[in-house]
Amino acid sequence: MPTLPDRPSLPHLRKQAKALRREREIPLHRAQHELARSYGFASWPRLVRHVEAGALQGIERALVLAEPAALAPLLAAGPAVAAAPVGGLPPLLALLRRATGAAADVRRCAELLLDAGADAGSRTAEDGGDWHRSALFEAVERRDLALARLLVARGAVPDEDAFYHACEQADVAFLDLLHRPGFERLVIHALDFEDVARLGWFLRRGPDLDALGALHWAIGRGRGVPVLEMLLDAGADVDRPHPRSGDRPLAVAARCGHLAAYDLLVARGASAELDPTARAVLAVARGESVRLPSVPPPMPGVPGEDSGWLLGQFAQLGRTEVVRALVDAGTPVDTRGWSGFTPLDQAAMHGRTEVVRLLVERGADLDDCAFDDAGPTPLDCAIWGARNNRTAEGDHAGTVALLLAAGAPTSHEPPTGDPEIDALITRP
């Protein structure tokens, strides 16, 4: 393994990455990732942050490197130090957003800042004030429950944006810590994922499922039968029209190509008049057609103006033969669906190994980044899904192994929460 020089240069590292790109004929972000791993870093962004931190001084360096021994004497200069902006942020937020050190060191630095008078409720307004990114939000982002508990103990008030983010974590202890009356309506966000323990947490608190359109949302998001049965058993009305669109659950299942949901609802006594669009999609789901109607997606969160997003829907549902038929019929293999994810992302996130195998064979982009240059890649999605989105019938470890064998990059590093996956991603 090569060793970084004492004073590494980002321009030089960028030149190295470009040279590797030319030599290997691979995308630049993949070359950057491989270069970072060769220097012992989990990802290119981590390598960049490490190099940038080397040029920092004073409290900013202590925070970014999460060095308690360096931070303590700086804070001893007076309470103003714990409040003075660092890089445009309150010091506590600068630490939690930028620190590259070990979790225990980040927590100790946070404790030192709080002891010196930093506000545990520090936050910034994002997207013109549409939401707030608080210190608690950052603790959830770091998946550090001890840090979140420290902040609450020091006066941080749980906020809805932090709780919303906690809905994406497998550990329901975050929900216990951050819940406030009324937050249970965010069961809708919990239904973006396949975690039955997380859903059970919400159902025990009695959200009004019909008023929220929870059954419709779960169907549209491709949730599996166990999740849908939990909603029905908790009292969701099998025939209640959606509170805004007026669609019945059975019509939503047909329109979204969710054949398992459609059959479950019929067995539970559901009924609905299906329009031509719903009937056409249902025919595709049954393998009777490959002609998707050219109509906009029926729910928010899906880009595009046609039904190409359904390729990703069938991919995440594990409908290998339907995916094969649609790709053979000309549907682009990397058509984006929910939240900008490709079909490969969606299949990987749900542990659909055979669908992933098919999409890789058909040339799906292994290096695609769904959100921005930092990811997530399909392999990132697979690793994240193994921890936070486990499907009852998914083979998450098998999916990770397949993508690794295909040369897919990832920014994840152990511990991921799954020892089998940790062993896979650290294997030479």
Sequence and secondary structure as in RCSB ss.txt:
>XXXX:A:sequence
MPTLPDRPSLPHLRKQAKALRREREIPLHRAQHELARSYGFASWPRLVRHVEAGALQGIERALVLAEPAALAPLL
AAGPAVAAAPVGGLPPLLALLRRATGAAADVRRCAELLLDAGADAGSRTAEDGGDWHRSALFEAVERRDLALARL
LVARGAVPDEDAFYHACEQADVAFLDLLHRPGFERLVIHALDFEDVARLGWFLRRGPDLDALGALHWAIGRGRGV
PVLEMLLDAGADVDRPHPRSGDRPLAVAARCGHLAAYDLLVARGASAELDPTARAVLAVARGESVRLPSVPPPMP
GVPGEDSGWLLGQFAQLGRTEVVRALVDAGTPVDTRGWSGFTPLDQAAMHGRTEVVRLLVERGADLDDCAFDDAG
PTPLDCAIWGARNNRTAEGDHAGTVALLLAAGAPTSHEPPTGDPEIDALITRP
>XXXX:A:secstr
     SS  HHHHHHHHHHHHHHHT  HHHHHHHHHHHTT SSHHHHHHHHHHHT  HHHHHHHTT HHHHHHHH
TT GGGGTS BTTB HHHHHHHH  S HHHHHHHHHHHHHTT  TT EEEEGGGTEEEEHHHHHHHTT HHHHHH
HHHTT    HHHHHHHTTSS THHHHHH  TTGGGGHHHHTTS  HHHHHHHHTT   HHHHTHHHHHHHTT  H
HHHHHHHHTT  TT   TTT   HHHHHHHTT HHHHHHHHHTT      HHHHHHHHHHTTS         SST
T  SSSGGGHHHHHHHTT HHHHHHHHHTT  TT   GGG  HHHHHHHTT HHHHHHHHHTT  TT  SSBTTB
  HHHHHHHHHHH   TT  HHHHHHHHHHTT      S  S HHHHHHHH  
